[in-house]
Amino acid sequence: MKKFIPFILLAIFTLGMLFFVTKSLQLQKELAQVSGENKIISDKLNEYERLTEIDSVLLQGDYDAAIASYSASMNAAKEHNNIIPLRIALAEKLRNNNTQKKTIPDSIVAHLDSLPNSNSNWNEEVAVRKYDSLNFSLEKTKVQLARVKKQLMQKSFGEYLTFKSKKGSQMHYIGQVKDGKAHGFGVALLDTGSRYEGQWKNNQRHGEGTFYWPDGEYYVGNYTNDKRSGHGSYYWPNGEKYTGEWKDDKRSGSGKFYDADGGVVAGGEWSDDKLVELNEK
């Protein structure tokens, strides 16, 4: 029996070596596969970052630069060839709309979902304070771009849709999609020149969001079924604002109106967009 012990040990050693060699080759193969996958992921992230930068240029209104960058990116990458042409088409449409500078008829303005200038509703003693429009637009754009850039990094972001709102405005939408409809976070540009960025549900604004009008007015707050509902703030270019409750696109519930210096002009209970009970405090 003893004379077989060396052969048994040799066999065990040989099997052990074969196991470790096989395991080593398998691990090397898996490592190479993981390295390849990491490179693919890294390339995709870099491409998303490039698209994010170009999207920021588009939102700033430099349509020609955005189109040129989209085209260069499409020639350099294969992964997003199905997405980039949609972005180019959107940029071209925005550029054409901006070039035409169409005047919106009064019949359409009445349906733009904005509030009348506050000065027509308040005492003449409330002075209209003018803010520098360029600084106002710059600060607003910085906030917009920071929010959009964060959302653009999500893998599900980037699908493009066109559809009409309840009021008949054509919507050009880029964002998250579910069952072929805007659902989740997204940005919509309207033919009227307005823009909405925020949460969506079944092609309707639903949740937190911000809506910008061409004249510089904007709303930040909650939406329900495509209408301002819940808590929100409405800003005018001259610095005045309303902060409070909303229902069906109208001020309804507790709310306050502030002047450009942040002082409370009036506050109390609102109904159907009118102050019905003044808070004396």
PyRosetta script that sets phi, psi and omega in degrees:
from pyrosetta import init, pose_from_sequence

init()
pose = pose_from_sequence("MKKFIPFILLAIFTLGMLFFVTKSLQLQKELAQVSGENKIISDKLNEYERLTEIDSVLLQGDYDAAIASYSASMNAAKEHNNIIPLRIALAEKLRNNNTQKKTIPDSIVAHLDSLPNSNSNWNEEVAVRKYDSLNFSLEKTKVQLARVKKQLMQKSFGEYLTFKSKKGSQMHYIGQVKDGKAHGFGVALLDTGSRYEGQWKNNQRHGEGTFYWPDGEYYVGNYTNDKRSGHGSYYWPNGEKYTGEWKDDKRSGSGKFYDADGGVVAGGEWSDDKLVELNEK")
pose.set_psi(1, -37.8)
pose.set_omega(1, -176.6)
pose.set_phi(2, -62.8)
pose.set_psi(2, -33.1)
pose.set_omega(2, -177.6)
pose.set_phi(3, -69.3)
pose.set_psi(3, -15.3)
pose.set_omega(3, 178.8)
pose.set_phi(4, -90.1)
pose.set_psi(4, -13.2)
pose.set_omega(4, -176.4)
pose.set_phi(5, -60.1)
pose.set_psi(5, -44.4)
pose.set_omega(5, 178.4)
pose.set_phi(6, -60.2)
pose.set_psi(6, -37.8)
pose.set_omega(6, 179.0)
pose.set_phi(7, -67.4)
pose.set_psi(7, -38.6)
pose.set_omega(7, 178.5)
pose.set_phi(8, -64.4)
pose.set_psi(8, -44.8)
pose.set_omega(8, 179.6)
pose.set_phi(9, -63.7)
pose.set_psi(9, -39.6)
pose.set_omega(9, 178.6)
pose.set_phi(10, -63.5)
pose.set_psi(10, -41.5)
pose.set_omega(10, 179.4)
pose.set_phi(11, -64.2)
pose.set_psi(11, -42.1)
pose.set_omega(11, 179.0)
pose.set_phi(12, -63.9)
pose.set_psi(12, -43.3)
pose.set_omega(12, 179.1)
pose.set_phi(13, -61.9)
pose.set_psi(13, -43.1)
pose.set_omega(13, 179.9)
pose.set_phi(14, -63.7)
pose.set_psi(14, -44.5)
pose.set_omega(14, 178.8)
pose.set_phi(15, -62.7)
pose.set_psi(15, -39.9)
pose.set_omega(15, 178.0)
pose.set_phi(16, -61.8)
pose.set_psi(16, -43.7)
pose.set_omega(16, 178.7)
pose.set_phi(17, -63.1)
pose.set_psi(17, -42.7)
pose.set_omega(17, 178.3)
pose.set_phi(18, -61.1)
pose.set_psi(18, -40.5)
pose.set_omega(18, -179.9)
pose.set_phi(19, -62.5)
pose.set_psi(19, -48.8)
pose.set_omega(19, -177.7)
pose.set_phi(20, -66.7)
pose.set_psi(20, -37.6)
pose.set_omega(20, 177.2)
pose.set_phi(21, -64.5)
pose.set_psi(21, -45.4)
pose.set_omega(21, 178.8)
pose.set_phi(22, -61.6)
pose.set_psi(22, -44.4)
pose.set_omega(22, -179.3)
pose.set_phi(23, -64.3)
pose.set_psi(23, -39.0)
pose.set_omega(23, 179.2)
pose.set_phi(24, -64.1)
pose.set_psi(24, -43.6)
pose.set_omega(24, 178.1)
pose.set_phi(25, -63.2)
pose.set_psi(25, -39.5)
pose.set_omega(25, 179.8)
pose.set_phi(26, -65.0)
pose.set_psi(26, -43.2)
pose.set_omega(26, 179.6)
pose.set_phi(27, -65.1)
pose.set_psi(27, -38.5)
pose.set_omega(27, 177.1)
pose.set_phi(28, -63.3)
pose.set_psi(28, -38.4)
pose.set_omega(28, 178.9)
pose.set_phi(29, -66.5)
pose.set_psi(29, -44.4)
pose.set_omega(29, 179.3)
pose.set_phi(30, -64.8)
pose.set_psi(30, -39.1)
pose.set_omega(30, 178.6)
pose.set_phi(31, -62.7)
pose.set_psi(31, -42.0)
pose.set_omega(31, 178.6)
pose.set_phi(32, -64.2)
pose.set_psi(32, -38.8)
pose.set_omega(32, 179.3)
pose.set_phi(33, -65.8)
pose.set_psi(33, -44.1)
pose.set_omega(33, 179.1)
pose.set_phi(34, -64.1)
pose.set_psi(34, -40.4)
pose.set_omega(34, 178.5)
pose.set_phi(35, -61.8)
pose.set_psi(35, -40.1)
pose.set_omega(35, 177.3)
pose.set_phi(36, -64.1)
pose.set_psi(36, -41.5)
pose.set_omega(36, 179.2)
pose.set_phi(37, -65.9)
pose.set_psi(37, -40.3)
pose.set_omega(37, 178.3)
pose.set_phi(38, -61.6)
pose.set_psi(38, -38.0)
pose.set_omega(38, 179.3)
pose.set_phi(39, -66.0)
pose.set_psi(39, -41.3)
pose.set_omega(39, 178.7)
pose.set_phi(40, -61.9)
pose.set_psi(40, -45.5)
pose.set_omega(40, 179.7)
pose.set_phi(41, -62.9)
pose.set_psi(41, -42.5)
pose.set_omega(41, 179.7)
pose.set_phi(42, -62.2)
pose.set_psi(42, -42.2)
pose.set_omega(42, 178.4)
pose.set_phi(43, -63.0)
pose.set_psi(43, -39.6)
pose.set_omega(43, 179.7)
pose.set_phi(44, -65.5)
pose.set_psi(44, -43.6)
pose.set_omega(44, 179.1)
pose.set_phi(45, -62.5)
pose.set_psi(45, -41.1)
pose.set_omega(45, 177.9)
pose.set_phi(46, -62.3)
pose.set_psi(46, -38.6)
pose.set_omega(46, 179.4)
pose.set_phi(47, -67.3)
pose.set_psi(47, -40.4)
pose.set_omega(47, 176.4)
pose.set_phi(48, -61.5)
pose.set_psi(48, -40.4)
pose.set_omega(48, 179.2)
pose.set_phi(49, -63.8)
pose.set_psi(49, -41.3)
pose.set_omega(49, 178.3)
pose.set_phi(50, -63.0)
pose.set_psi(50, -43.8)
pose.set_omega(50, 179.0)
pose.set_phi(51, -64.1)
pose.set_psi(51, -37.4)
pose.set_omega(51, 178.7)
pose.set_phi(52, -61.3)
pose.set_psi(52, -43.7)
pose.set_omega(52, 179.0)
pose.set_phi(53, -63.0)
pose.set_psi(53, -40.5)
pose.set_omega(53, 180.0)
pose.set_phi(54, -69.4)
pose.set_psi(54, -39.4)
pose.set_omega(54, 177.2)
pose.set_phi(55, -59.5)
pose.set_psi(55, -36.5)
pose.set_omega(55, 178.4)
pose.set_phi(56, -64.6)
pose.set_psi(56, -39.7)
pose.set_omega(56, 177.0)
pose.set_phi(57, -62.9)
pose.set_psi(57, -40.2)
pose.set_omega(57, 178.7)
pose.set_phi(58, -61.9)
pose.set_psi(58, -45.4)
pose.set_omega(58, -178.6)
pose.set_phi(59, -66.8)
pose.set_psi(59, -25.4)
pose.set_omega(59, 176.8)
pose.set_phi(60, -75.7)
pose.set_psi(60, -12.3)
pose.set_omega(60, 176.9)
pose.set_phi(61, 96.9)
pose.set_psi(61, 5.3)
pose.set_omega(61, 177.8)
pose.set_phi(62, -89.8)
pose.set_psi(62, 77.3)
pose.set_omega(62, -171.0)
pose.set_phi(63, -67.4)
pose.set_psi(63, -39.7)
pose.set_omega(63, -179.1)
pose.set_phi(64, -63.5)
pose.set_psi(64, -44.2)
pose.set_omega(64, 179.5)
pose.set_phi(65, -64.7)
pose.set_psi(65, -38.6)
pose.set_omega(65, 179.7)
pose.set_phi(66, -65.2)
pose.set_psi(66, -43.5)
pose.set_omega(66, 179.7)
pose.set_phi(67, -62.4)
pose.set_psi(67, -43.0)
pose.set_omega(67, 179.5)
pose.set_phi(68, -63.9)
pose.set_psi(68, -40.6)
pose.set_omega(68, -179.5)
pose.set_phi(69, -70.0)
pose.set_psi(69, -40.2)
pose.set_omega(69, 176.6)
pose.set_phi(70, -59.3)
pose.set_psi(70, -44.5)
pose.set_omega(70, -178.2)
pose.set_phi(71, -63.2)
pose.set_psi(71, -43.3)
pose.set_omega(71, 178.8)
pose.set_phi(72, -64.5)
pose.set_psi(72, -39.3)
pose.set_omega(72, 179.7)
pose.set_phi(73, -67.7)
pose.set_psi(73, -36.0)
pose.set_omega(73, 179.7)
pose.set_phi(74, -67.6)
pose.set_psi(74, -36.3)
pose.set_omega(74, 179.1)
pose.set_phi(75, -70.4)
pose.set_psi(75, -27.1)
pose.set_omega(75, -176.0)
pose.set_phi(76, -91.2)
pose.set_psi(76, -19.3)
pose.set_omega(76, -175.2)
pose.set_phi(77, -129.0)
pose.set_psi(77, 143.6)
pose.set_omega(77, 178.4)
pose.set_phi(78, -97.2)
pose.set_psi(78, -25.3)
pose.set_omega(78, -171.6)
pose.set_phi(79, -62.5)
pose.set_psi(79, -37.8)
pose.set_omega(79, -172.2)
pose.set_phi(80, -107.7)
pose.set_psi(80, 18.9)
pose.set_omega(80, -179.4)
pose.set_phi(81, -61.5)
pose.set_psi(81, -22.8)
pose.set_omega(81, 179.0)
pose.set_phi(82, -85.4)
pose.set_psi(82, -12.1)
pose.set_omega(82, -178.3)
pose.set_phi(83, -105.3)
pose.set_psi(83, -40.7)
pose.set_omega(83, -174.1)
pose.set_phi(84, -61.5)
pose.set_psi(84, -41.6)
pose.set_omega(84, 177.8)
pose.set_phi(85, -57.4)
pose.set_psi(85, -33.0)
pose.set_omega(85, 177.8)
pose.set_phi(86, -67.1)
pose.set_psi(86, -39.5)
pose.set_omega(86, 177.8)
pose.set_phi(87, -65.8)
pose.set_psi(87, -40.1)
pose.set_omega(87, 178.7)
pose.set_phi(88, -63.1)
pose.set_psi(88, -42.9)
pose.set_omega(88, 178.9)
pose.set_phi(89, -62.0)
pose.set_psi(89, -40.1)
pose.set_omega(89, 178.7)
pose.set_phi(90, -65.1)
pose.set_psi(90, -44.5)
pose.set_omega(90, -179.6)
pose.set_phi(91, -62.9)
pose.set_psi(91, -40.0)
pose.set_omega(91, 179.2)
pose.set_phi(92, -65.3)
pose.set_psi(92, -39.1)
pose.set_omega(92, -179.9)
pose.set_phi(93, -67.1)
pose.set_psi(93, -41.9)
pose.set_omega(93, 177.9)
pose.set_phi(94, -63.7)
pose.set_psi(94, -40.3)
pose.set_omega(94, 179.2)
pose.set_phi(95, -63.8)
pose.set_psi(95, -41.5)
pose.set_omega(95, 179.5)
pose.set_phi(96, -65.4)
pose.set_psi(96, -42.2)
pose.set_omega(96, 179.1)
pose.set_phi(97, -63.0)
pose.set_psi(97, -40.3)
pose.set_omega(97, -179.2)
pose.set_phi(98, -68.8)
pose.set_psi(98, -36.0)
pose.set_omega(98, -179.1)
pose.set_phi(99, -69.7)
pose.set_psi(99, -39.2)
pose.set_omega(99, -177.4)
pose.set_phi(100, -68.4)
pose.set_psi(100, -31.3)
pose.set_omega(100, 179.8)
pose.set_phi(101, 48.5)
pose.set_psi(101, 54.9)
pose.set_omega(101, -177.4)
pose.set_phi(102, -69.0)
pose.set_psi(102, 141.9)
pose.set_omega(102, 174.8)
pose.set_phi(103, -86.8)
pose.set_psi(103, 128.8)
pose.set_omega(103, -178.8)
pose.set_phi(104, -84.2)
pose.set_psi(104, 120.8)
pose.set_omega(104, -179.5)
pose.set_phi(105, -61.6)
pose.set_psi(105, 155.8)
pose.set_omega(105, 178.8)
pose.set_phi(106, -59.3)
pose.set_psi(106, -32.6)
pose.set_omega(106, -179.1)
pose.set_phi(107, -64.7)
pose.set_psi(107, -28.2)
pose.set_omega(107, 178.3)
pose.set_phi(108, -86.0)
pose.set_psi(108, -38.5)
pose.set_omega(108, -179.6)
pose.set_phi(109, -55.7)
pose.set_psi(109, -34.4)
pose.set_omega(109, -179.4)
pose.set_phi(110, -63.4)
pose.set_psi(110, -16.9)
pose.set_omega(110, -177.3)
pose.set_phi(111, -113.3)
pose.set_psi(111, 16.1)
pose.set_omega(111, -175.9)
pose.set_phi(112, -83.6)
pose.set_psi(112, 2.0)
pose.set_omega(112, 172.2)
pose.set_phi(113, 73.5)
pose.set_psi(113, 18.7)
pose.set_omega(113, -179.8)
pose.set_phi(114, -106.2)
pose.set_psi(114, 166.7)
pose.set_omega(114, 179.5)
pose.set_phi(115, -98.4)
pose.set_psi(115, 150.4)
pose.set_omega(115, 176.8)
pose.set_phi(116, -65.1)
pose.set_psi(116, 158.7)
pose.set_omega(116, 177.8)
pose.set_phi(117, -58.3)
pose.set_psi(117, 137.5)
pose.set_omega(117, -173.1)
pose.set_phi(118, -65.0)
pose.set_psi(118, -25.1)
pose.set_omega(118, -174.2)
pose.set_phi(119, -64.2)
pose.set_psi(119, -23.5)
pose.set_omega(119, -179.9)
pose.set_phi(120, -76.6)
pose.set_psi(120, -11.7)
pose.set_omega(120, -174.7)
pose.set_phi(121, -107.5)
pose.set_psi(121, -8.6)
pose.set_omega(121, -170.8)
pose.set_phi(122, -121.9)
pose.set_psi(122, 167.7)
pose.set_omega(122, -179.2)
pose.set_phi(123, -57.3)
pose.set_psi(123, 145.7)
pose.set_omega(123, -178.7)
pose.set_phi(124, -64.4)
pose.set_psi(124, -18.0)
pose.set_omega(124, 180.0)
pose.set_phi(125, -69.4)
pose.set_psi(125, -17.9)
pose.set_omega(125, 177.6)
pose.set_phi(126, -77.3)
pose.set_psi(126, 106.3)
pose.set_omega(126, -175.5)
pose.set_phi(127, -75.7)
pose.set_psi(127, 146.1)
pose.set_omega(127, 177.1)
pose.set_phi(128, -89.5)
pose.set_psi(128, 113.2)
pose.set_omega(128, -177.8)
pose.set_phi(129, -99.5)
pose.set_psi(129, 123.8)
pose.set_omega(129, -176.6)
pose.set_phi(130, -88.5)
pose.set_psi(130, 127.1)
pose.set_omega(130, 172.7)
pose.set_phi(131, -98.1)
pose.set_psi(131, 154.0)
pose.set_omega(131, 175.9)
pose.set_phi(132, -64.2)
pose.set_psi(132, 114.9)
pose.set_omega(132, -172.8)
pose.set_phi(133, -64.2)
pose.set_psi(133, -34.7)
pose.set_omega(133, -179.4)
pose.set_phi(134, -67.5)
pose.set_psi(134, -44.2)
pose.set_omega(134, 177.9)
pose.set_phi(135, -64.9)
pose.set_psi(135, -38.6)
pose.set_omega(135, 179.2)
pose.set_phi(136, -62.1)
pose.set_psi(136, -46.8)
pose.set_omega(136, -179.5)
pose.set_phi(137, -65.9)
pose.set_psi(137, -37.6)
pose.set_omega(137, -178.5)
pose.set_phi(138, -64.2)
pose.set_psi(138, -48.0)
pose.set_omega(138, -179.3)
pose.set_phi(139, -64.1)
pose.set_psi(139, -38.6)
pose.set_omega(139, 179.5)
pose.set_phi(140, -65.6)
pose.set_psi(140, -40.2)
pose.set_omega(140, -179.6)
pose.set_phi(141, -65.5)
pose.set_psi(141, -38.2)
pose.set_omega(141, 179.1)
pose.set_phi(142, -59.1)
pose.set_psi(142, -43.3)
pose.set_omega(142, 179.1)
pose.set_phi(143, -65.7)
pose.set_psi(143, -42.1)
pose.set_omega(143, 179.9)
pose.set_phi(144, -60.8)
pose.set_psi(144, -48.3)
pose.set_omega(144, -175.2)
pose.set_phi(145, -66.2)
pose.set_psi(145, -37.7)
pose.set_omega(145, 179.5)
pose.set_phi(146, -63.2)
pose.set_psi(146, -41.4)
pose.set_omega(146, -178.8)
pose.set_phi(147, -70.7)
pose.set_psi(147, -44.3)
pose.set_omega(147, -178.6)
pose.set_phi(148, -66.0)
pose.set_psi(148, -40.1)
pose.set_omega(148, -179.4)
pose.set_phi(149, -61.3)
pose.set_psi(149, -39.5)
pose.set_omega(149, 179.0)
pose.set_phi(150, -62.8)
pose.set_psi(150, -42.6)
pose.set_omega(150, -177.6)
pose.set_phi(151, -74.4)
pose.set_psi(151, -30.7)
pose.set_omega(151, -179.2)
pose.set_phi(152, -65.0)
pose.set_psi(152, -21.7)
pose.set_omega(152, -178.3)
pose.set_phi(153, -75.1)
pose.set_psi(153, -14.2)
pose.set_omega(153, 177.7)
pose.set_phi(154, -70.3)
pose.set_psi(154, 139.4)
pose.set_omega(154, -176.9)
pose.set_phi(155, -63.1)
pose.set_psi(155, -31.3)
pose.set_omega(155, -176.1)
pose.set_phi(156, -80.1)
pose.set_psi(156, -5.7)
pose.set_omega(156, -177.6)
pose.set_phi(157, -85.4)
pose.set_psi(157, 144.7)
pose.set_omega(157, 173.4)
pose.set_phi(158, 128.1)
pose.set_psi(158, -7.0)
pose.set_omega(158, 178.8)
pose.set_phi(159, -76.3)
pose.set_psi(159, 149.0)
pose.set_omega(159, -174.6)
pose.set_phi(160, -117.7)
pose.set_psi(160, 133.1)
pose.set_omega(160, 179.0)
pose.set_phi(161, -136.7)
pose.set_psi(161, 155.5)
pose.set_omega(161, 167.7)
pose.set_phi(162, -127.6)
pose.set_psi(162, 135.6)
pose.set_omega(162, 177.5)
pose.set_phi(163, -161.0)
pose.set_psi(163, 170.8)
pose.set_omega(163, -179.2)
pose.set_phi(164, -104.5)
pose.set_psi(164, 143.3)
pose.set_omega(164, 177.4)
pose.set_phi(165, -77.8)
pose.set_psi(165, 175.0)
pose.set_omega(165, 178.5)
pose.set_phi(166, -60.0)
pose.set_psi(166, -29.7)
pose.set_omega(166, -178.6)
pose.set_phi(167, -90.3)
pose.set_psi(167, 4.2)
pose.set_omega(167, 174.3)
pose.set_phi(168, 92.2)
pose.set_psi(168, 3.8)
pose.set_omega(168, 178.6)
pose.set_phi(169, -77.2)
pose.set_psi(169, 138.6)
pose.set_omega(169, 176.9)
pose.set_phi(170, -75.2)
pose.set_psi(170, 128.9)
pose.set_omega(170, -177.9)
pose.set_phi(171, -109.3)
pose.set_psi(171, 132.3)
pose.set_omega(171, 173.3)
pose.set_phi(172, -111.4)
pose.set_psi(172, 107.6)
pose.set_omega(172, -167.4)
pose.set_phi(173, -113.2)
pose.set_psi(173, 135.1)
pose.set_omega(173, 170.6)
pose.set_phi(174, -126.8)
pose.set_psi(174, 121.9)
pose.set_omega(174, -179.5)
pose.set_phi(175, 167.2)
pose.set_psi(175, -160.5)
pose.set_omega(175, -178.8)
pose.set_phi(176, -74.4)
pose.set_psi(176, 143.4)
pose.set_omega(176, -175.1)
pose.set_phi(177, -132.8)
pose.set_psi(177, 142.9)
pose.set_omega(177, 175.1)
pose.set_phi(178, -139.7)
pose.set_psi(178, 126.6)
pose.set_omega(178, -179.6)
pose.set_phi(179, 54.8)
pose.set_psi(179, 37.4)
pose.set_omega(179, 176.0)
pose.set_phi(180, 77.4)
pose.set_psi(180, 11.9)
pose.set_omega(180, -179.4)
pose.set_phi(181, -129.7)
pose.set_psi(181, 155.4)
pose.set_omega(181, 176.8)
pose.set_phi(182, -62.1)
pose.set_psi(182, 120.9)
pose.set_omega(182, -175.1)
pose.set_phi(183, -155.6)
pose.set_psi(183, 114.9)
pose.set_omega(183, -174.8)
pose.set_phi(184, 113.0)
pose.set_psi(184, -146.5)
pose.set_omega(184, 179.3)
pose.set_phi(185, -91.6)
pose.set_psi(185, 140.1)
pose.set_omega(185, 178.1)
pose.set_phi(186, -169.3)
pose.set_psi(186, 168.0)
pose.set_omega(186, 179.2)
pose.set_phi(187, -119.8)
pose.set_psi(187, 132.0)
pose.set_omega(187, 179.4)
pose.set_phi(188, -122.8)
pose.set_psi(188, 132.9)
pose.set_omega(188, 175.6)
pose.set_phi(189, -109.7)
pose.set_psi(189, 129.8)
pose.set_omega(189, -176.9)
pose.set_phi(190, -100.3)
pose.set_psi(190, 152.5)
pose.set_omega(190, 177.1)
pose.set_phi(191, -61.3)
pose.set_psi(191, -22.0)
pose.set_omega(191, 179.9)
pose.set_phi(192, -74.8)
pose.set_psi(192, -11.2)
pose.set_omega(192, -177.4)
pose.set_phi(193, 101.0)
pose.set_psi(193, -5.9)
pose.set_omega(193, 178.4)
pose.set_phi(194, -81.6)
pose.set_psi(194, 166.7)
pose.set_omega(194, 178.6)
pose.set_phi(195, -146.0)
pose.set_psi(195, 142.5)
pose.set_omega(195, 174.6)
pose.set_phi(196, -125.9)
pose.set_psi(196, 135.5)
pose.set_omega(196, 172.7)
pose.set_phi(197, -133.4)
pose.set_psi(197, 129.3)
pose.set_omega(197, -177.8)
pose.set_phi(198, 158.9)
pose.set_psi(198, -152.6)
pose.set_omega(198, -175.6)
pose.set_phi(199, -86.0)
pose.set_psi(199, 146.2)
pose.set_omega(199, -179.6)
pose.set_phi(200, -131.8)
pose.set_psi(200, 157.3)
pose.set_omega(200, 173.8)
pose.set_phi(201, -149.8)
pose.set_psi(201, 114.8)
pose.set_omega(201, 178.2)
pose.set_phi(202, 52.9)
pose.set_psi(202, 50.6)
pose.set_omega(202, 177.8)
pose.set_phi(203, 68.6)
pose.set_psi(203, 15.5)
pose.set_omega(203, 178.7)
pose.set_phi(204, -124.5)
pose.set_psi(204, 145.8)
pose.set_omega(204, 173.8)
pose.set_phi(205, -65.8)
pose.set_psi(205, 125.4)
pose.set_omega(205, -175.2)
pose.set_phi(206, -156.0)
pose.set_psi(206, 114.4)
pose.set_omega(206, -175.2)
pose.set_phi(207, 112.0)
pose.set_psi(207, -155.9)
pose.set_omega(207, -179.1)
pose.set_phi(208, -81.0)
pose.set_psi(208, 140.8)
pose.set_omega(208, 179.7)
pose.set_phi(209, -169.4)
pose.set_psi(209, 172.5)
pose.set_omega(209, 179.1)
pose.set_phi(210, -132.2)
pose.set_psi(210, 131.5)
pose.set_omega(210, -179.5)
pose.set_phi(211, -118.6)
pose.set_psi(211, 130.3)
pose.set_omega(211, -177.7)
pose.set_phi(212, -115.9)
pose.set_psi(212, 132.3)
pose.set_omega(212, 175.2)
pose.set_phi(213, -99.8)
pose.set_psi(213, 156.6)
pose.set_omega(213, -177.2)
pose.set_phi(214, -61.5)
pose.set_psi(214, -25.7)
pose.set_omega(214, -177.6)
pose.set_phi(215, -84.1)
pose.set_psi(215, 3.1)
pose.set_omega(215, 177.4)
pose.set_phi(216, 101.4)
pose.set_psi(216, -9.8)
pose.set_omega(216, 175.9)
pose.set_phi(217, -74.4)
pose.set_psi(217, 149.6)
pose.set_omega(217, 176.4)
pose.set_phi(218, -154.4)
pose.set_psi(218, 156.1)
pose.set_omega(218, -178.5)
pose.set_phi(219, -123.0)
pose.set_psi(219, 136.0)
pose.set_omega(219, 176.7)
pose.set_phi(220, -126.0)
pose.set_psi(220, 117.8)
pose.set_omega(220, -179.6)
pose.set_phi(221, 167.9)
pose.set_psi(221, -152.5)
pose.set_omega(221, -174.3)
pose.set_phi(222, -99.0)
pose.set_psi(222, 149.8)
pose.set_omega(222, 175.5)
pose.set_phi(223, -127.5)
pose.set_psi(223, 149.2)
pose.set_omega(223, 172.0)
pose.set_phi(224, -137.8)
pose.set_psi(224, 121.5)
pose.set_omega(224, 179.7)
pose.set_phi(225, 51.6)
pose.set_psi(225, 47.5)
pose.set_omega(225, 173.3)
pose.set_phi(226, 75.7)
pose.set_psi(226, 11.7)
pose.set_omega(226, -179.7)
pose.set_phi(227, -130.1)
pose.set_psi(227, 149.2)
pose.set_omega(227, 175.4)
pose.set_phi(228, -63.0)
pose.set_psi(228, 118.5)
pose.set_omega(228, -178.9)
pose.set_phi(229, -151.0)
pose.set_psi(229, 135.8)
pose.set_omega(229, -176.1)
pose.set_phi(230, 100.5)
pose.set_psi(230, -152.6)
pose.set_omega(230, -178.0)
pose.set_phi(231, -88.0)
pose.set_psi(231, 139.6)
pose.set_omega(231, 178.7)
pose.set_phi(232, -169.1)
pose.set_psi(232, 164.7)
pose.set_omega(232, 179.5)
pose.set_phi(233, -125.2)
pose.set_psi(233, 137.5)
pose.set_omega(233, 179.9)
pose.set_phi(234, -115.9)
pose.set_psi(234, 127.4)
pose.set_omega(234, -174.8)
pose.set_phi(235, -115.0)
pose.set_psi(235, 138.7)
pose.set_omega(235, 172.4)
pose.set_phi(236, -104.3)
pose.set_psi(236, 152.9)
pose.set_omega(236, -178.3)
pose.set_phi(237, -59.4)
pose.set_psi(237, -25.5)
pose.set_omega(237, -179.0)
pose.set_phi(238, -79.9)
pose.set_psi(238, 2.6)
pose.set_omega(238, 176.5)
pose.set_phi(239, 101.6)
pose.set_psi(239, -11.9)
pose.set_omega(239, 177.8)
pose.set_phi(240, -73.8)
pose.set_psi(240, 156.8)
pose.set_omega(240, 178.6)
pose.set_phi(241, -155.9)
pose.set_psi(241, 157.3)
pose.set_omega(241, 170.4)
pose.set_phi(242, -117.6)
pose.set_psi(242, 133.0)
pose.set_omega(242, 177.0)
pose.set_phi(243, -128.9)
pose.set_psi(243, 125.2)
pose.set_omega(243, 179.9)
pose.set_phi(244, 167.6)
pose.set_psi(244, -152.6)
pose.set_omega(244, -175.8)
pose.set_phi(245, -93.4)
pose.set_psi(245, 150.7)
pose.set_omega(245, -179.3)
pose.set_phi(246, -133.3)
pose.set_psi(246, 156.5)
pose.set_omega(246, 173.3)
pose.set_phi(247, -153.8)
pose.set_psi(247, 125.6)
pose.set_omega(247, 178.5)
pose.set_phi(248, 52.8)
pose.set_psi(248, 46.9)
pose.set_omega(248, 176.8)
pose.set_phi(249, 72.1)
pose.set_psi(249, 8.9)
pose.set_omega(249, -178.8)
pose.set_phi(250, -126.1)
pose.set_psi(250, 150.3)
pose.set_omega(250, 176.2)
pose.set_phi(251, -65.9)
pose.set_psi(251, 123.9)
pose.set_omega(251, -175.0)
pose.set_phi(252, -154.2)
pose.set_psi(252, 115.6)
pose.set_omega(252, -176.7)
pose.set_phi(253, 114.3)
pose.set_psi(253, -160.1)
pose.set_omega(253, -177.8)
pose.set_phi(254, -74.7)
pose.set_psi(254, 135.1)
pose.set_omega(254, 179.7)
pose.set_phi(255, -167.7)
pose.set_psi(255, 161.1)
pose.set_omega(255, -178.9)
pose.set_phi(256, -131.9)
pose.set_psi(256, 145.7)
pose.set_omega(256, 175.9)
pose.set_phi(257, -109.2)
pose.set_psi(257, 128.5)
pose.set_omega(257, -176.4)
pose.set_phi(258, -113.1)
pose.set_psi(258, 147.3)
pose.set_omega(258, 173.8)
pose.set_phi(259, -85.0)
pose.set_psi(259, -177.7)
pose.set_omega(259, -174.4)
pose.set_phi(260, -65.4)
pose.set_psi(260, -21.9)
pose.set_omega(260, 179.7)
pose.set_phi(261, -92.1)
pose.set_psi(261, 2.8)
pose.set_omega(261, 179.2)
pose.set_phi(262, 90.1)
pose.set_psi(262, 3.4)
pose.set_omega(262, 178.0)
pose.set_phi(263, -80.5)
pose.set_psi(263, 146.1)
pose.set_omega(263, -180.0)
pose.set_phi(264, -78.7)
pose.set_psi(264, 118.7)
pose.set_omega(264, 177.6)
pose.set_phi(265, -84.9)
pose.set_psi(265, -44.6)
pose.set_omega(265, 179.8)
pose.set_phi(266, -157.9)
pose.set_psi(266, 147.7)
pose.set_omega(266, 178.3)
pose.set_phi(267, -153.4)
pose.set_psi(267, 156.8)
pose.set_omega(267, -179.6)
pose.set_phi(268, 155.0)
pose.set_psi(268, -145.3)
pose.set_omega(268, -179.1)
pose.set_phi(269, -101.1)
pose.set_psi(269, 134.6)
pose.set_omega(269, -178.1)
pose.set_phi(270, -115.0)
pose.set_psi(270, 150.6)
pose.set_omega(270, 176.1)
pose.set_phi(271, -150.4)
pose.set_psi(271, 129.8)
pose.set_omega(271, 178.9)
pose.set_phi(272, 53.1)
pose.set_psi(272, 42.7)
pose.set_omega(272, 177.3)
pose.set_phi(273, 71.0)
pose.set_psi(273, 14.1)
pose.set_omega(273, -179.8)
pose.set_phi(274, -125.4)
pose.set_psi(274, 144.8)
pose.set_omega(274, 176.6)
pose.set_phi(275, -79.0)
pose.set_psi(275, 110.9)
pose.set_omega(275, -174.2)
pose.set_phi(276, -103.9)
pose.set_psi(276, -18.4)
pose.set_omega(276, 179.9)
pose.set_phi(277, -142.8)
pose.set_psi(277, 110.4)
pose.set_omega(277, -175.3)
pose.set_phi(278, -81.7)
pose.set_psi(278, 133.6)
pose.set_omega(278, 175.5)
pose.set_phi(279, -88.8)
pose.set_psi(279, 116.1)
pose.set_omega(279, -175.0)
pose.set_phi(280, -75.5)
pose.set_psi(280, -17.2)
pose.set_omega(280, -175.9)
pose.set_phi(281, -77.1)
pose.dump_pdb("model.pdb")
